[in-house]
């Protein structure tokens, strides 16, 4: 098999697996911080117990996420050394800041949060979890800064065939980052929220610890519905930015071969013939693509064939059309999953508003349980669309994927590492699921059942 293809498969599989855990950490950190804030403000022990219970899942997820994340940067030197040489002077500072500032911030205050329940004051302990939540967000910021450079390179100069950073402020204010960061972080908040509502729904269906999980469900549902709608708004801004900076990706996500026409319809479904560069059996929503692209119900969008000619003039001969079917369907999977998240969230809020959470519909709770899969599906589909839609570029307009791979590796070496890494990841995934199930089955009152009534170390403070 081709070395480039195998290297792409390996990076895709390890990145997707790692990204199962990153949004959960970001989202759970926020929800735990909210729960502990309510405990400090109201003095209600149940909120403290919530923070501790969901904190166990957060710590398990965080540990596995760290292990899987180490491999991501390791691969740059292993399979993508030419790429690393090209962007190393740009990526070095953001990745170092992410490790030394954001990750150390998370790690330090996670330690205080774990071991400080009876050793520091309530407010200091609360501050520690909010700093963990801030650290997860900062970590995402610096990683996305690096990714944004790949999508829209700014703040650099070419020197001896290498990109060298000459304006870090331009990197920080990169328009791609400004639309990508809120979209990603809000999606992470929704991921954590739907994990909590999904597990809570399962417990409510089983009628186990009903009061505890009903309150957890309500807190997470509020976070989930706000963040889900926020994701849609941020995604709209990102789509408009794509029209300006990566029109080929936008055209591929719509399987748009020729001009869209004015106004441009959004295609819900199409039978795509890549060989003949045509579509059939299209189901379209009038005006919607124009609105997505320009925030108005008029305006056309360039097609891939026209853009291919423009790219050949700008970058030289080559095939600049990305895998159309993958880009098209991954976008629609993301939109479908996000839409279901918003609908589920709105109905959950309706039940809370009408005070019907005491007896929620069984069918809805079953939907909410399986709904915990929706954010990972949306996240994965969104990143596939983002990265596949940029092909054939690794760094848009500057370096192709084919030119990025390490020159001295063999296909056999990469195939061996693909199999090995995925086997290890499968074991890690099984361990994580097993630990999650163990904690969830024990429930929030496991400590009480084993050792009697729990002791609140802060009671002495009155």
Buried (B, 14 or more C-beta within 10 A) or exposed (E): EEBBEBBBBBBBBBBBBBBBBBBBBBBBBBBBBBBBBBBBEEBEEBBBBBBBBBBBBBBBBBBBBBBBBEBBBEBBEBBBBBBBBBBBBBBEBBBEBBEEBBBEBBEBBBEBBEEBBEEBEBEEBBBBBBBBBBBBBBBBBBBBBBBBBBBBBBBBEEEEEBBBBEEBEBBBEBBBBBBBBBBBBBBBBBBBBBBBBBBBBBBBBEEBBBEBBBBBBBBBBBBBBBBBBBBBEBBBBBBBBBBEBBBBBBBBBBBBBEEBEEBBBBBEEBEBBEEEBEBEEEEBEEBBBBBBBBEEEEBBBBBBBBBBEEBEEEBEEEEBBBBBBBBBBBBBBBBBBBBBBBBBBEBBBEBBEEEEBEEBEEEBBEBBBEBBEBBBBBBBBBBBBBBBBBBBBBBBEBBBBBBBBBEEBEBEBBBEBBEEBBEBBEEBBEEBEEBBEEBBEBBBBBBEEEEEEEEEEBEEEE
